[in-house]
Amino acid sequence: MSSTPSFDRTVLPADLRDRDQWVCWKEELRDGKPTKIPVTPGSGAFASSTDPETWASFETALEYADTGNADGIGFVFTDDDPIVGVDLDDCRDPASDDVDDIALDIIERLDSYTEISPSGTGFHVLIKGELPDGRNRRGSIELYDTARFFTVTGDYLEDTPPRVARRQDALVAIHREYVQDSDPDPEHESGNRRSIGTSRASLRELC
């Protein structure tokens, strides 16, 4: 069962809703590991993150997920849009709402639309910018700007901006510090954690 269809459609920024770059997804076990497989809204056939013919509008994707034939919806990144996705995995305790310091630092500095991932243990931050050259993943941090899709939950992180903001300078700095030049790998599970409630004031200041 998916929680995605229950969210308020207006939570998502128009910059995302208005683009016909949406797919649905189903969770399947592959090599014993849960994997999110993109599917085409309506047909349920496999969707490709490089084939626009397999994408649809936001409303079409959400309506198909509403039928129960998919577990959720996702946004596809392309070379033709300025959207960059920052994926922060394994950094949040769903029971306590504690979040590690690295994730909080990235969320606060990017200062853009942020939501909790389907598992409840991570965050997706969506910004406008250009992903710097070099590696795009280290540890539990991944950066995407094309040929990939992001699951979208609508589980909006309060006190972050309700818009997809342009954050090129912050993106470059975070890429350099945490992905490109970081040594050793910043493994979130070994970092300090604090309740996200303690960061609300600073997040409000950024908004």
Secondary structure as GFF3:
##gff-version 3
##sequence-region A 1 207
A	DSSP	three_ten_helix	4	6	.	.	.	ID=ss1
A	DSSP	three_ten_helix	9	11	.	.	.	ID=ss2
A	DSSP	alpha_helix	14	17	.	.	.	ID=ss3
A	DSSP	beta_strand	22	30	.	.	.	ID=ss4
A	DSSP	beta_strand	33	39	.	.	.	ID=ss5
A	DSSP	three_ten_helix	52	54	.	.	.	ID=ss6
A	DSSP	alpha_helix	58	66	.	.	.	ID=ss7
A	DSSP	beta_strand	72	77	.	.	.	ID=ss8
A	DSSP	beta_strand	83	88	.	.	.	ID=ss9
A	DSSP	beta_strand	98	100	.	.	.	ID=ss10
A	DSSP	alpha_helix	101	110	.	.	.	ID=ss11
A	DSSP	beta_strand	114	116	.	.	.	ID=ss12
A	DSSP	beta_strand	123	128	.	.	.	ID=ss13
A	DSSP	beta_strand	137	138	.	.	.	ID=ss14
A	DSSP	beta_strand	141	144	.	.	.	ID=ss15
A	DSSP	beta_strand	148	152	.	.	.	ID=ss16
A	DSSP	alpha_helix	168	174	.	.	.	ID=ss17
A	DSSP	pi_helix	175	180	.	.	.	ID=ss18
A	DSSP	three_ten_helix	188	190	.	.	.	ID=ss19
A	DSSP	beta_strand	193	195	.	.	.	ID=ss20
A	DSSP	three_ten_helix	196	199	.	.	.	ID=ss21
A	DSSP	alpha_helix	200	206	.	.	.	ID=ss22
###
